Amino acid sequence: MTGRMKETDVVVIGAGPGGYAAAFHAADAGLKTILVDRRERPGGVCLYVGCIPSKALLHVAKLLSDVKDARQFGIRFGDPEIDVGALREWKSKVVDKFTGGLSQLADLRGVEFVQGSATFEDSTTLRLEDNEVSRIKFKHAIVATGSRPLGIPGIDLDSDRVVNSTGALELEEIPGNLLVVGGGYIGLELGTVYASLGSKVTVVEMTDGLLPGVDRDLVRPLARRVENLFESIHLNTRVVALEEAKNGIDVTLEEKNGKTLLNFNKVLISIGRTPNSEGLGLENINVVIGERGFVQVDDQRRTSIDNIFAIGDVAGQPMLAHKATREGKVVAEVIAGQKTIFDNVAIPSVVFTDPEVAWCGLTESEARSQSREIKVSRFPWAASGRALTLGRGEGLTKAIFDPETTRLLGVGIVGSHAGELIAEGVLAIEMAAVAEDLASTIHAHPTLSETLGEAAEAFLGQATHIYRK
């Protein structure tokens, strides 16, 4: 059987949210499709060691946080007993259920799943390793190989006590104290998990604020809350050395006032991700790859080779699963002969901390950098009846409008369930809604979704629950 060749209309390399979406939609369009991945089931980084397991653990962290917050209502619980083994098993069950469901969907659609490592031999042939099928002949190929965690430049310590996001999600133990290197969304999410489970968490961020690049209006309420959750937060600080010690990892921090040596039971490095574009043989077939490793694509996600496409993390920012899923559908439609492009205006981003932070469309800082005239409307959740019933009045809904046309250009939300609430903003921006559309839409009361309608009202003049001269 060794050395068998398969032929197909479409081959997809990488079975994450972009890859399996592309394969499923291609099969739905009547195209013979093969999906290739190194793992035994579809799912990719997002499902195995990313979005899904992290959100499962963040749900647990939120439960623990809610128990503590209940004290303000006069309700007190005893200290929780945490069975790490049972928690790890539950997280694994969530992953297994989802991957099993994807395998069933692939079978139902007639998508052939092939486990193995793929390399381009030429522009119509893939060479496979670790499989009885040695080659796949294709008419169209879709590269959806995702990304991987970055390490600290110049520091390479091989230790079980130094982990990236993949290792942190294994949840092997709850360390007494944990250093999180990087104050971005991955660091804050996983730091929240471990702090809620009992670790004393220290966060180090090299810039002057948490969540670099995110609207400061949205970051401030989150920063205030995590200051109480984490042991300490060091801004404008770099990790310049890691060294194995008997009782953990010795970490040298460099701040403006000099260097400090601290010891931690475990270190989590979460300073970003880099695309998996090497080792695929793309350079052998003249697919153009940019300086940062992203495969260059056009608005149909076509590479410099006409029959080869790239989607998801490997094709550029933002590195988000839902962006990859949309790209997968677009590419399948293009291959099927439809006239379509990736032209979405608003791609939502969500940080699943407590409170959650979510935004879409144009941000205030982007507008400034473009010298674009905007009008910003803010609705504080201290004026939201629903937020007050939850004891979470620290939130904020922020809407950005074109002052002349009143068209909605961007939305930012910080607060409970912000990740769910942002969907209305995304839809409104995609449909070119104006302020009157939002303000005149009846929102259920009392709900958090009202806050976007009231932000639109405030833009037009007066909002029901706030007054401005």
N, C-alpha and C positions, 0 to 999 in steps of 0.2 A: 504493500500500500504506500510505502514511502516514495515521495516524489510525485504524488498526484497533482494534477492541475485542475483548477476550477475556473469557470468562466461566469461572468455576471455583468449586469448592466451597471450596477452601482456597488462600490465597496466603500465602507465607512471605517476609518481607522480611529478607534477610541469610542468607548460605549458609555460616556457620561451623558449628562442631560442634553447636550448638543448632538452628540453622536447617535444616541438611540432615537432621539426625536427625528433626526434626518433620515435614519433607516426606516422608521415606522411610516413616515409620510411618503418616502419613496416607494415603499411596498404598497401603500394605499393607492398610489398613482399607477399601480400595475407594473412597476419596474422590478426585475429580479435583483434582490439586494442581499449582500453579505455584510455582516457586522463583525469586526475583528477587535479583540481586546485581550490584554494579558490576564485579566481576572476570569474566573470561571462563569461569572454572570454579568449582565449589563448593570450599569450604575455609576461607574467612574469614581473619581475622587469625591465628588459631591455626596454621593450616597454612602460610600464606604468609610471615608475618613474626612468628611467635610460638613456640608450643610446639614444633612439629616442627623448624624450622631451628635453633632454639636448642639442642634436645636433640641434634641431629646434631653441632653444634660442641662441645657439652659431652662427647659421647662421645670426640671427638678429644682434648679437654683431659684426660679421664680416662686415655686411653692414654699421653699424655705424662707424666702424674703417676705412673702405674704403672711406667713405665720408670725414673723417678727413685727410686721406692720400692724397686725391685728391688735397690738397692745394699745394703740391710740383709740381703738373702739371699746376698750375695756375688756378685751378678751385675751387671756394669757394661756399659752401652752407650755409644757415642759420642754426641756432640751431634746431635740430629735435624736434617735438612734439610727445611724447610717450604716447600712450593710453594703460595703463597696462591691463585694462580689455579686450580690443580687442586682445592684444598680448597673453594673457592667453587663450582666446577663440580659437585663431588660433592654439596654441600648442595642445589644447584638440582635435581639429578637426583632426590634424595629427594622434594623438594616436587612436582616434575613427575609422578613416579610415583604419588604419593598423590592428587593432584588428578585425574589421568587415571582412576584407579580409581574415584573418587567420581562422575565424569561417566558412567562405564559403569554404575554402580549406579543412578544417576538414570534413565538410559535403560531399563535392565532393569525398573525399577519403574513406568515410565510417568510419571515426574515431568518436567514441562516446565520446562526451565531458560531464563530470560529475563535477558539482560544489560542493565542499565540502572539509573537512579536513580529511586526510587519516593517519591511523596508522597501522603498521604491527601487526596482531594478531598472525600469525605464518608465516612460509616461503612460504605459498601458499595462504594466506588470508589477505585482507586488511579490516579494519573496518573504516567506514565512519561516520563523524559527519555532521550535517546540511544538510542532504539529505534523501530523502525517501528510497534510496538504502542504506542498512545498511552494506552490505559486498560485496566484489568483490573477487571471486575465480580466481586465475591466474596461468598460467604456468611459465611466466617470468615477473619480475618487474624491472622497471628502475626508480631509484631515481634521480630526477632532480630538487631539491628544492631550489637551488641557495644559496644566501647569504644575509646578512643584514648589515647596517652600524654599526661600533663600536662606543662606547661612550668613553669619557676620563676616564681612570681608577681612581677610588677614587672620582670622581666628578659626582654628580647626582642632577642636578637642573631641576625641572619640570617647564618649562616656555615656553610660546608661542614665546618668543624672542630668544630661543635657539633651533636651528633646525639642522637636518642632511640633507643629499642630497635630500631625499624625500620631506622634508618640503620646502627646498629652491626652488625646481622645481614647487611647487605650485604657486609661484610668487604672493603671496598675496599683496606685497607692494615692493616699492623700498626704502630701508632704507637710511637715510642720511649718516650713516657710518656703515660699516659691518666688523666684524672680521671673518676671515677665519682661522680656526685652522687646520693646515696640508697643507704642500706645495707639496702634491702629485698631480696626474693628476686630481682627482675629485675637489680638492680645487682650483687648477689653472683654470680649465674649468669654474666652477661656479663663481669664483672670476672675471674672464674675463667678464662673462655675466653681473654681477651686476655693475662692474666698467663701462662697456660700456653704461649701462642704467642710470648711474648717481650717483651711490653710491661711497663714498670714502672708498676704500677697503684696509684693513690691513691684511697681511698674517703672520702667526706665524708658524715656522717650527723648530722642535726640533733638526734636524741634521744641518750640516754645508752648505747645499745647497738645492735648489729646486729640485723637482723630484728625491728623493733619489734612488740610484741604477741605474739611467739612465746615459749613456755615457756623460761625462762633455763637450765634443766637441759639442754635440747636445743641451745641456742645455744652454750653454753660450749665443747664439743669442736670445733665448727666454727670458732668465733672463734679458738681457739688455732692451728688449722691455717692459716687464711687470714692470720693475722699473719705467718707465715713466707712465704706465697705473695705477698702484696701488699707494695708498697714502704712504704706507711704507711696508717694508718686514723685519721681525725679524727672523734671523737665530740663531741656537743654543739657542733656547728659548722655555720654557715650559709654558703652562697655568696651574697654581696651584690652582686657585680658581675662581669660578663664583658666583656672588651674584646679586639677583634682586634688582634694584634701581628704583626710581620714573621715571627717564628719560631714562631707558634702563638696560643694564647689566654691572655691575662693574666687570672687569676682572683683576686678578692679574697675571702678567707675571714674570717669573723668568729667568734672564739672568746671565751671569758670573759676572756682576758687581752689582748684587743685584736684588731686586724686584721692579716692577713698577705697579701702579694702573691706569688703563685706563677705559673709559666708551664707550660703543658701543650701538647703537640702536638695533642691532641684532648680533647674533653669529652663525656662521655655523661651525659645527664640521664635519670634513672630514679626519679622521685619518686612514681610512681603513675599511675593511669589514671582517665579520666572517661567516663561513658556517652554513647553516640551517640544521644541522644533528641531533639535539636533538628534542624530542617530536614526533618522527616518530615510536618509538618502535623498532628501529634497535638493540638496546642493548638486547632486549628480544629474538631476534633470532640469537644472536651471530655474527652479522656483525661487523667486526673490524673497530674501529674509532681511528684515531691517536690523539696525544696530542693536536694538534691545532684544532681539531674538524673535520678534513677532513676524509671522508670515504675512506678507503684504497682499491685500485683497482689494477688489473694487466693491461697488455697492451691491453686487450680486454675490459677493464673497468668493469670487473667482480669482485664482492666483494668476501669475504670469504665464502659466500653462493652461490653455483653454479648457481642458477637460478635468482639471484638478481644482478643488475648492478647499477653503479652510474656514473653520468656524470656532467660536468659543474663545477660551483663554489664549490659545495659540495664535489667534488672529487679531489680538489687540484688546485694549481697554474699552470698556470696563470689564474686569474679570468676574462676571456674574453668571450663575447658572441659567437664569431666566433669559438673559441676553443670548446665550448659546442656544437655548431651545428655540427661540424665535428665528435665529439665523439658520438652524437646521431645517426648519419648515420652509424658509425662503429658498434655500439651496435645492431642496427636493422639488419645489415648484419650478425653479429655473430648469433643472435637469429634465423635468417632465414636459417642458416646452411652454410653460406659462410666462407671461411678461410681468415679472415682479422684481422688486429690489428691496433691500433692507433700508427702509426710510423712516423708521420709528423716531419720533421727536423726543419722547420722554421714556427713559429707561430708569425704573425705580431702583434706588439703593436703600438697603435696610441694615441697621446695626441692631442686633437682637440682644442688647443689654437691658438693664432696667434702670431708668426708662429706655424704651426703644427710640431710635433716631431713624427717620426716613425722609427721603427727598427725591424729587424728580424735576426734570426740565432745567430751566435757567436758574442759576444761583445768583445771589446779590454780588458776590465777589467776581463771578464771571462777567456779569453785566458791567461792573466797574472797569474790568480789564479790557472790555470791548468798547468802552466809552458809550455805552448804550443807555438811553434814558428809560428809567423804570419808576414805578411807584410801588412801595412795599407796604403791605397791610399785615399787622400782627394781631392775633387774638389770643390773649393770655388765658390759660385754662383755669386760673383763679376765678374767672367769670363764668366757667362752665359748671352747670348744675350736676352733670354726670361725673365730671372729674372730682368735684367736691364730695359726692357720695362715695367715691372710691378712695378718698383720702389722698388723692394724687393731683393736687392743684398746681404742681410745679411745671406742668407742660405748656407748650406753645404751638400754635399753628400759624404759619407764615406763608403769605401768598404774594407772588410777584406779578404785577400787571404792566401791560403797555399803557402808559398814561393817555395816549391819544385814542387808540382803538378799544381800550379796556380789555383786550384779550389776555387770558391767563397764560403766563409764560413759565412759571415755576411754583412749586409747593415744597415747603419743608415742615416737618412735624417732629416734635419731641414729646414723648409721653407714653402712657400705657396704650398698647395695641397700635402704635404708630405704623408698624409694618402692614397691618390690615387696612388702616385708614388711608394710606397713600394711594390706594387703587383709584379712588374717586378723582384725585388730582391727576393721575396718569391719564385716565379716560378723558377728563375735561381738556387737558392740553392736547391730546391726540385729535380731539374733535373740534379744536379751535374755539372752545367756549369762551365767552366774555363774562365779565363780572356779574352782569344782570342774570345770566343763565344760572350761575351758582347761587346768587342771592335769592332768586325767585323759586328755586327748587325747594320743595318742602322736605326738610330733614326731620326724622323722628325725634321726639323729645321725651325724656332727656337722653341724649347720646353724645358720644365724643365726635361723631361725624358732623354734628351741628357746627363745630368750630370752624370748618372750612366755609360753610355758608355765611357765618357771621363775619369771617375775615373779608369776604366779598362785600357784605353789607357795609363794613367799616370803610372799605375802599370807596364805595359810592357815596358815603356820607356818615350815617350813624348806624351802628349795630344795636340790636335789641338789648344786649346785656353789657354793653360798655358805652360810655359817653365821652365824647371829645368836643372841645370848643371849636 
